[in-house]
Amino acid sequence: RSKQMRSLYIDCGMGAAGDMLTAALLDLLDAQGQAEFLEEINAALAGKAVVSAEQDVKCGVKGLHVHVTVNGQEEGHEHHHHDGEHHHHHNGIQEIRALIDTMPLSEDVRDNARYVFDSIAGAEAEVHGQDMEHIHFHEVGTIDAVADVVGVCLLMEKLRPESVIASPINVGGGTVKCAHGILPVPAPATEILLRGIPWYEGEIKSELCTPTGAALLRWF
């Protein structure tokens, strides 16, 4: 290996969500590395969700698409703000920490995943004027969000970049439906997580940056 520093550059021109970050990082590994990752993340999830990946082509450009299925149903990254129409169990931060504690992964990966969820819980608590321990995640306390966060933390361990750089984040625009009604984009928790980080509203009227995406970018 040359003495060159390994830098990871994340282009956030189309925002950031957990599944997008997972797919982008996974695509940097070779075929064997990708297979090992899928084996490890699925062992960690112990059947609660299943992560798979396939090559996809959009606008003539190839890329990797990551699927997270829960009870046989695929979750798109827009699901973060939908409530009541799925089988989602609403977890508190204690349940999420306990789940992460049981995962057969390195202490570093588990620490990073716990920190990311704590930061989301802290932002949600600030929005709702409640204690972090009393926050029940409608939007991000679901098993597919755990798959996304733990997946990104595991991939960062495998890639081991010495520095991580991101472009200003396109948060989208318009409004988003969530458990509490209709909110402006960026959603309040996302805005809190992005404080001090360059972001902008783009032409696309949709939530391009989710709380999960914001928390992962902030931490790494």
C-alpha positions as CSV (number, residue, x, y, z in Angstrom):
1,R,0.0,0.0,0.0
2,S,1.2,3.5,-0.8
3,K,1.4,6.1,1.9
4,Q,-1.6,7.9,0.4
5,M,-4.3,8.8,2.8
6,R,-7.6,6.9,2.2
7,S,-10.4,9.5,2.1
8,L,-14.1,8.8,1.6
9,Y,-16.0,11.5,-0.2
10,I,-19.8,11.4,0.0
11,D,-21.7,13.4,-2.6
12,C,-25.0,14.5,-1.0
13,G,-26.5,16.2,-4.0
14,M,-29.5,13.9,-3.7
15,G,-29.6,13.9,0.1
16,A,-28.8,11.1,2.4
17,A,-30.8,8.2,3.9
18,G,-29.6,5.0,5.6
19,D,-30.2,2.7,2.7
20,M,-28.6,5.0,0.2
21,L,-25.4,5.3,2.3
22,T,-25.4,1.5,2.9
23,A,-25.6,0.9,-0.9
24,A,-22.9,3.5,-1.8
25,L,-20.4,2.2,0.8
26,L,-21.1,-1.5,-0.1
27,D,-20.4,-0.8,-3.7
28,L,-16.8,0.2,-2.7
29,L,-16.1,-3.4,-1.7
30,D,-15.3,-6.2,-4.1
31,A,-17.7,-9.2,-4.6
32,Q,-16.2,-11.2,-1.8
33,G,-16.3,-8.2,0.6
34,Q,-20.0,-7.6,-0.3
35,A,-20.9,-11.3,0.3
36,E,-19.1,-11.2,3.7
37,F,-20.9,-8.0,4.7
38,L,-24.3,-9.4,3.8
39,E,-23.6,-12.6,5.8
40,E,-22.4,-10.6,8.9
41,I,-25.3,-8.0,8.8
42,N,-27.9,-10.7,8.4
43,A,-26.4,-12.8,11.2
44,A,-26.5,-9.6,13.4
45,L,-30.2,-9.0,12.6
46,A,-31.0,-12.7,13.4
47,G,-34.0,-12.9,11.1
48,K,-35.7,-9.7,12.3
49,A,-34.9,-8.2,8.9
50,V,-33.1,-9.4,5.8
51,V,-30.6,-7.2,3.9
52,S,-29.9,-8.1,0.2
53,A,-28.2,-6.2,-2.7
54,E,-28.4,-6.2,-6.4
55,Q,-26.9,-4.3,-9.3
56,D,-29.4,-1.8,-10.8
57,V,-29.3,0.7,-13.7
58,K,-31.0,4.1,-13.5
59,C,-30.7,6.6,-16.4
60,G,-28.1,4.3,-17.9
61,V,-25.9,4.5,-14.9
62,K,-25.2,1.3,-12.9
63,G,-25.2,1.2,-9.2
64,L,-26.0,-1.0,-6.2
65,H,-29.5,-1.2,-4.7
66,V,-29.8,-2.4,-1.2
67,H,-33.1,-4.0,-0.1
68,V,-34.2,-4.4,3.6
69,T,-37.2,-6.7,4.0
70,V,-39.1,-7.0,7.2
71,N,-41.7,-9.9,7.4
72,G,-41.3,-10.2,3.6
73,Q,-42.1,-6.6,2.9
74,E,-39.6,-4.2,1.4
75,E,-39.1,-0.9,3.1
76,G,-38.2,2.1,1.0
77,H,-36.4,5.0,2.6
78,E,-39.5,7.2,2.4
79,H,-41.0,4.9,5.1
80,H,-39.3,6.9,7.9
81,H,-42.3,9.3,8.2
82,H,-45.2,7.0,7.7
83,D,-47.1,5.6,10.6
84,G,-49.9,3.2,11.3
85,E,-50.1,1.6,7.9
86,H,-47.3,-0.9,8.6
87,H,-46.5,-3.6,11.0
88,H,-43.9,-1.4,12.7
89,H,-43.3,-1.8,16.4
90,H,-42.4,1.6,18.0
91,N,-39.2,1.2,20.0
92,G,-37.7,3.4,22.6
93,I,-34.0,4.0,22.8
94,Q,-33.5,1.4,25.6
95,E,-34.9,-1.4,23.3
96,I,-32.7,-0.3,20.4
97,R,-29.6,-0.2,22.6
98,A,-30.4,-3.6,24.0
99,L,-30.9,-5.0,20.5
100,I,-27.5,-3.6,19.4
101,D,-25.8,-5.0,22.5
102,T,-26.8,-8.6,21.4
103,M,-25.3,-8.3,18.0
104,P,-22.2,-10.5,17.2
105,L,-20.2,-7.5,15.9
106,S,-17.1,-5.6,17.1
107,E,-17.4,-3.3,20.1
108,D,-16.6,-0.3,17.7
109,V,-19.4,-1.1,15.4
110,R,-21.9,-1.4,18.3
111,D,-20.6,1.8,20.0
112,N,-21.0,3.8,16.7
113,A,-24.5,2.4,16.1
114,R,-25.6,3.2,19.7
115,Y,-24.1,6.7,19.4
116,V,-26.0,7.4,16.1
117,F,-29.3,6.2,17.6
118,D,-28.7,8.3,20.8
119,S,-28.2,11.4,18.6
120,I,-31.5,10.7,16.8
121,A,-33.2,10.2,20.1
122,G,-31.7,13.4,21.4
123,A,-32.9,15.4,18.4
124,E,-36.4,13.9,18.6
125,A,-36.5,14.7,22.4
126,E,-35.6,18.3,21.7
127,V,-38.4,18.5,19.1
128,H,-41.0,17.0,21.4
129,G,-39.8,18.7,24.6
130,Q,-39.5,15.3,26.3
131,D,-36.8,13.2,27.9
132,M,-34.7,11.1,25.5
133,E,-35.6,7.9,27.4
134,H,-39.4,8.7,26.8
135,I,-39.1,9.1,23.1
136,H,-40.8,6.3,21.1
137,F,-39.6,6.5,17.5
138,H,-42.4,6.4,15.1
139,E,-40.2,7.2,12.2
140,V,-36.8,5.7,12.9
141,G,-37.3,3.1,15.7
142,T,-38.1,0.4,13.3
143,I,-36.0,-2.7,12.5
144,D,-35.1,-1.5,9.0
145,A,-33.6,1.7,10.5
146,V,-31.5,-0.5,12.8
147,A,-30.4,-2.5,9.7
148,D,-29.4,0.7,7.9
149,V,-27.5,2.2,10.9
150,V,-25.7,-1.0,11.9
151,G,-25.0,-1.7,8.2
152,V,-23.3,1.7,7.7
153,C,-21.3,1.3,10.9
154,L,-20.1,-2.1,9.8
155,L,-19.1,-0.9,6.3
156,M,-17.2,2.0,7.8
157,E,-15.2,-0.5,9.9
158,K,-14.4,-2.5,6.7
159,L,-13.5,0.5,4.6
160,R,-11.5,2.2,7.4
161,P,-11.2,5.7,5.7
162,E,-8.7,8.0,7.4
163,S,-10.9,11.0,6.6
164,V,-14.5,11.4,5.6
165,I,-15.6,14.5,3.5
166,A,-19.2,15.3,2.4
167,S,-20.6,17.8,0.0
168,P,-23.3,20.2,1.3
169,I,-26.5,18.2,1.8
170,N,-29.5,18.7,-0.4
171,V,-32.4,18.2,2.0
172,G,-35.1,18.4,-0.7
173,G,-38.1,20.7,-0.1
174,G,-41.8,20.9,0.4
175,T,-43.5,18.9,3.2
176,V,-43.4,15.4,4.6
177,K,-46.1,13.3,6.2
178,C,-45.2,12.0,9.6
179,A,-46.8,10.5,12.7
180,H,-47.7,14.0,14.0
181,G,-49.1,15.4,10.8
182,I,-47.5,17.4,8.0
183,L,-44.1,19.0,8.6
184,P,-41.8,21.1,6.4
185,V,-38.7,19.6,4.9
186,P,-36.2,19.3,6.5
187,A,-38.2,17.7,9.3
188,P,-37.4,19.3,12.7
189,A,-35.2,16.4,14.0
190,T,-33.2,16.4,10.7
191,E,-32.7,20.2,11.0
192,I,-31.4,19.8,14.6
193,L,-29.0,17.0,13.4
194,L,-27.7,19.2,10.5
195,R,-26.9,22.2,12.7
196,G,-23.4,23.4,11.9
197,I,-23.3,21.3,8.7
198,P,-23.8,22.9,5.3
199,W,-27.2,22.1,3.7
200,Y,-29.6,23.6,1.2
201,E,-33.1,23.2,-0.2
202,G,-33.2,21.9,-3.7
203,E,-35.8,21.9,-6.5
204,I,-37.1,18.4,-5.6
205,K,-40.2,18.7,-3.4
206,S,-39.5,15.6,-1.3
207,E,-37.6,14.6,1.9
208,L,-34.2,13.7,0.5
209,C,-32.3,13.7,3.8
210,T,-33.9,11.6,6.6
211,P,-33.0,11.9,10.4
212,T,-31.1,8.6,10.0
213,G,-29.1,9.9,7.1
214,A,-28.3,13.1,8.9
215,A,-27.2,11.4,12.1
216,L,-24.9,9.0,10.2
217,L,-23.3,11.9,8.2
218,R,-22.9,13.9,11.4
219,W,-21.2,11.1,13.3
220,F,-18.8,9.9,10.6
